[in-house]
Amino acid sequence: MIASLSKRHPERSQPLKWFPRLFNASLAERQKFELSAFGIHWPKLDEDLGFEGFFTYQGPKLCLGQK
């Protein structure tokens, strides 16, 4: 799980598997991040997670025929 706390939003957590680059990264890689006013950036993973998107994201869309 990945979780975030904000003064503007209630606590929110989402499954790490929804974020493949983070899911497939080592713990050490996930622990090396940079915070900004807009979100979190993992330089070695070239991954960004915006706060607004994190609090509104409902998970990956499934295609017909997928479970």
N, C-alpha and C positions, 0 to 999 in steps of 0.2 A: 504494500500500500504506500501511496504517497499522500501526505497530508499537508494542509496549509491553514494557518491561522491569520486572521486579519481583523483590524478594528472595524472595517466596513462590512464584513461578511461573517456569517457563522463559520465555525470550523468545517472544513470539507476534506474528505479523503476519497481517493479513487484507486482502483487496482493498478499496480505498476505495469501489468501486461498491456494496458491501454497505451503505453508509451514505449514502443519496441526498443528504441535506442537506450533508454534508461533500464528497461527490463533486461536487456542483453549485456549491459555494462557490469563491470565488477563493482563491489561495494566501494573500493578505493576510488574508482572513477566517478561514481555517483556522489561521493563526499567532497569532490573538488568542484565547487560551483561558485558563481558570483551572483550577488543580489543587486537589483536595481529597483528603481521606483516602479518599473513595469513588469518585472518578473524575475525568473531565475535562468541563468545561462551556465551550461557546462561546456567550457572551452574545448577540452579534449574530445568530447563527444559531438561537438557542433550541434548541440541541442538547446532549444529555448522553450521555456514554458511561461507564457504570459499569465499574470494573475487574473485578469478579467476572463480570459478563456477558460482557465482552470475552474473558476467558480460557476461557469455556465455550461461546461462540456458535459454531455450526457453519454459519452462512450462512442465507440466506433459503430458506424452504420453497417448493418448486416445486409448482404445481397441475398436475393431469393435463392433458396437451396442451401444456404449456410445455416448452421446451428449455433 
